[in-house]
Amino acid sequence: MPDPDLSAVKAALTAQRIETPSWGYGNSGTRFKVFAQPGVPRTPEEKLDDAARVHEHTGVAPTVALHIPWDRVEDYGALAAYAQERGLRLGTVNANVFQDDDYKLGSVTHPDASVRRKALSHLLECVDIMDATGSRDLKLWFADGTNYPGQDDIRARQDRLAEVLSEVYARLGDGQRMLLEYKLFEPSFYTTDVPDWGTAYAHCLRLGPKAQVVVDTGHHAPGTNIEFIVALLLREGKLGGFDFNSRFYADDDLMAGAADPFQLFRIMYEVVRGDGLSEAAGIAFMLDQCHNIEPKIPAIIRSVMNVQEATAKALLVDREALAEAQRSGDVLGANAVLMDAYDTDVRPLLAQVREESGRDPDPVAAYRRSGWAEKITEGRKGGQQAGWGA
């Protein structure tokens, strides 16, 4: 592989931004058990304190996604100011219309209009929060669907979904966007109302330019070519963001790059190929993970580093050589170009990038030496730890 332009690669890596999720700092688990850990945040402010440590050690995680009502506070402007004091910004606002008893048969697609109005009211509340925090993106994921044939009218549910999305879209202000996420299944098992990228894309296309699709890397059937979806949505200008995590079986929400780092590399190559790293592309790169048995902050730091490593390898692909091999029909040569980049050890390069920005070359080791884990373990005794539903 010829020597790449390392100055351009370093510049891209330095400019990269990865958003961390507030809920990733709280307690989580499986459907059987949520596991508590010492030092877990009890308030949105303490989540921001932890997020500030991730950004301090990585240098590329300056925004934190909120989840409402899990992160509900009295004064969102004050929360934004609290984040700013710690070198952070409040990022994507995630709506929650899946935990109330009223939503057993759905939220925005529920057959009862009063339940749909309740869900719509919450979504509009989230836009109000965006106004107060300066957030750009509203992320929508719906657990809506059915479990049995004949349970509800499939087409009517799409009509209800479209109606609610249209009302939320009309409420968006200048510079604000709606990001629609899809999921193959769970908790609904017969039909899911937004099960795939095509359904999300169709709704976003009808809504307009402020509506974009979110690709959660764990929300696909086994064997799905996620990088194809990424390439197509980028080509159509409809890729709004990522929820990065790993899966072995279904929506496992493991650390990004843990299960299939080669897949993450392939995805990031299509992002690079489609100029998706540029600020103009507007793609939100966010982690969406549940750290059930591993310590929260080191796991998030490691995940950020995994995304950085996949990005670095993608940036090292010799695109001229790849294009030439593709034009000439050199199947093995084209594959070898990609594999040369993937097989490159980019850890020394990223260590150099961090050192040049005044940071420790090893973020995980730096965090362990910082004493933060011991400090929060001792200082956060008592109170209710944050977690699912809190």
N, C-alpha and C positions, 0 to 999 in steps of 0.2 A: 504494500500500500504506500503511495507517495506521501511525502510529508504534507499535512494539511496546513491551512492558514490558521495557526493556533491563536493569533490575535483576535480573529473573528470568532473563533470557537469560545475563547475566554470571555469576549464581550457578551456573547449570547448567554453564556452560563451566569455571568454576573448580573445580567438584566432579568434573568428568570425569576418568576414569582409563583409560589405555591401556597395556597390558602389552607389553613388548618381548621378543623371543625371543633367548635366549642364542646360538643358532646364526646369527642375523642378523649378529652381530659377527665371525663366522669366515669363512674362505674358502669360496667356493662357485662353481658354474659350471654348465655344461650336461652332458649325458651324454657329451660329447666331451672336455671339459677343465674342470678346476677351476683357477681363476686365483688365484695368490697375490698378496697386496698387502703392502706394508711396514706394520709397526706392528700387524698383526693379533694378537689375544690368543693366548696359548699355554696358558692355564689358565682354569678357571672363574672364578677370582678376578679375572683381568685382564678377562674379559668383564664382570664386575660393575663394574669400574673404568670401563669405557666406557659402560655403561648409566647409571652415576651422572652422567656428563656429559650424556647425553640428558635425564635428569630435571632436572638443574640448569638447563638452558636452556629446557626446555618447561614444567616444573612439573606435568606430568600423567602422568608415566611412572614411578611409584614401585615397580613390581613387574617381576620378570624371570622368564620361564618357563625351566625346565630341561628338558634332553633327556637321557634316560638310555639308554645308557651314555656318551654324549658328554660329559656333565658329571659323571661319577662321581668322587667324592672319598672319602677315608677317613672323614671326620667331617662329616656334613651339618649337625649343630648348629653346628659352627664356621663352616661356609659361610654359614649363616643369620645368624650373629653378624657375619661379615665384611660381608654385605650391609647389615645394620642400621647398622653404623658409617658406611656411605656413604649413608645416608638411603634405603635400598632395603629391599624385602622379596622373598623368594623366592615366586614365584607358582606357576602351573600346572606339574605334573610330567607330561612327555610320555614315554610308553613307546616303545620301539623294538623291534619284533619283525619287522623286514624286512631286516636286513643280514647275518644269519648264513646260511651255506650250508644249514643244516638247514631253512630256511624257503623253499626253492625252490618247493615245492608248497603253501605256506601255513604259517601259524603256528597260530592258534587254531582254524582249520578244516582243518588238515592231516589226511589220512587215517590217519596214524600217531599213535597215542595218546601215544607217548613224546615226540614233537615238540610235541604240544599241551600236555603237562605242562611241558615246558621253557618254552614261551611263558607259560603260566599262572604259573610260578614267577617269571618276570621281572615280570609285572604285579603280583604280590603284593609283590615287592621294591620296586616303585614306591610302593605304599601305605605300606610301611615308611618310605620316604624322606619321604613326606608327613607322617608322624607326627613325624619328626625336624626337619623344616623349618617345620612349621606351615602347610603348603600346604593349600588348600581343594579344589583340583580335580586329578583324574587325567584326562588327555586320551588317548583311545585312537583311533588310526588304524591300520587293517590293510590291508596290501598284498595280502591274500589274494584269490584268485580262480583262474580257469582261462583257458587260452589256446585250447583246442580243444573242440568239441562232443564230449560223451562222456567227457571227461578225468576227471570226478568227478561224483558225485551232487549236484546243486544243492540239493535239499532237505536231504540229510544234512549238508551243510556249514552250513546255517542251524541245524540242531540242535546241531552241535558249537559253533558260535558262541554260541548261547544258553546252553549249559552252562557255558562258560568265563566269560562275562559274569556269570552268576548267582553263580559262586564269588567273583569279584572284588567284586561288589556286596555280598555277605555280609561281606566283610572290611572294608568302609568303616566308618570311625568316625563319631562324632557331628560334624556340621558338614562332613563330607567328601562330595564328589560325584564321579560318573563322567560325563565328557563324551564322547559317541560322535560321531566325525567320519565323514563319508561322502565318497566320491569316485567320479565317474562311471567312470573307467577309469585304467589305468596303475598298476602295471606289468602287470596282467592285462588281456587284451584281449577275451576272449569273455564271461566273467562276472566281475563284481567282487562280493564277498560283502556289502559295505555300499556300494552304488552310489549311493544317493539318500536324500533326507530321509525318505521314507516308510519305507524299511527301517530306518533309524536310529530313527525315531519309534516304530515297532512294537516294536522290542526294548526301547527305553527305557520305553515304556508298560507293558510286561509286567514289567519289573524293579522299577519303583516311583519314588517322588519324588526319590530321590538320583541318578537317571539322566536326563541331559539331552542334547539334540542340539547339536552344533557346526556352524555354517554357515561353511565356507571359501568365500570369494567367488570363488575360482578353480576350484572343483570342479564346474562345471555345464556342460551342453551349451550350445553357442551359442544365444542367444536366450531362454534360461531366464529367467523373471521371478523373480529372487531375492527381491525385496521382497515378493512374494506369499508365498513360503515363510517369510520372516521374520514377516510379519503373522500367518500361521496358527499358527506355533509359539509366538509370543507369546500369542496368544489362548488356546492350549491350555496355557500355562504350562510349555512344554517347550523353550524356547530357552535353552540354557545358556551359549552364547558364540559369538564370531566369531573366525575367522582372516582378517584383512584382508590382501588383496593384489590385484593387478590381472592381467588376462589379455587377450590379444588372440586366442589360438587355443585353448589348453587350460590346463593347470596351470602358467602361466608364472611365477608368484610374483614379479611385478614390484611396484614400490612402490604402496601403496594410493592409489587415486585417479588413477593415472597414465594408465591406458588409457581409463577411462570415468568421469570425475568426476560426471557426472549420475546414473549408476547408484548411486554411493556416496551421493549426496544422497538419492535415492529410498529407499534402504535405511535411512538414518538418519532419514528422515521417519517411516517405519513404526515405528522404535524409539521416537521421540518420541511418536508417536500412541498406541503401546501402553504408555506409561509405562516403557519399558525402560531409561531413564537412571537411574531411581531405584535407590538402594542395595538396596531390598527386592526388586527384580526379579532381582538376583544375576547379571546377565549379565557374562561376562568378555569384554572388548574387547581382543583381542590381535592384534598383527601377526604374520604368518607369511610371511616374504619371504626371497628369496635375492638378495643384492646382488653380482651377478657381475662387473660392469664399473665400477660406481660406488663411491666410497669409502663405507665402512660407516656410520660414525657420522652424517655429514651426510645420508645417505639415510634413516636411521631417523628423524632429527629431521624431515626433510621429510615423511616418511610420517605421523608423529604430527600434524604441522601440517595435512596434507591431511584427516585424519579430523576434526580440530578444525574446519576450515573447512566440511566437509560437515555437521557437527553444528550449527554456528552457523546455517547457512542453513536447516536443518530446523527449528530453534527459532524462526526468523523467519516461518515460514508462518503466515498469518492464518487460524487454524483456524475461527473463527466465520464469516468470509467464505467459506471453502472449504465448510463444512457447509451454508451457505445456498445456495450455488450448486449443490451436489450435490442438495439437497432439491428445488430448483426445476427440476432437469434442465438447468441452464445448463452445457453441456459446455465451451464455450470459456471461459466465465468461471471455471469450476473449474480448468481447466488454467492459465489466466492467473495465478491466485492462487499456484499452485505455482511457476510460472516467475518471478513477481515476486521470490519469496524466493531462488530459485536464481541469478537474475541480480544479486542484491545483492552488492556487494564487501564481504565481511566482514573483510578484512584489517585495516582500521583498528580495528574493534571488538575483534578478538583482540589486536592490539597494545596496546590500552588495558587489556584484561584482564591481560595480562602485566605491563604497567607498574604497575598497581595492586597486583600481587602481588610487586613488587620485582624483576621480571626485565626483561631487555632485550626490547624489542618485536620484534626480529628474531632468533630463536634460531639460525638458520644463520649469520648474520653474527657473532653473539656467539661461537659455537663457533670460527669461523675466527680470530677475534682472540685466543682463549684460549691458543693455542700448544699445545694438547693433541695435535694431529696430529703436530707436529714432535717433541714429547716422546716419544710412543710409537714413532715411526719410529726414533728414535735409541736408545731404551731397550729395545726388544724385539727386538734382534738375537740370532740364535741360538735354539736350541730348536726344538720342533715347533709350528708354527702350528695353531690350531684350525680345523677344517673338517669336512666330511662324514666321519663316522666317527672324529673325534678331539675 
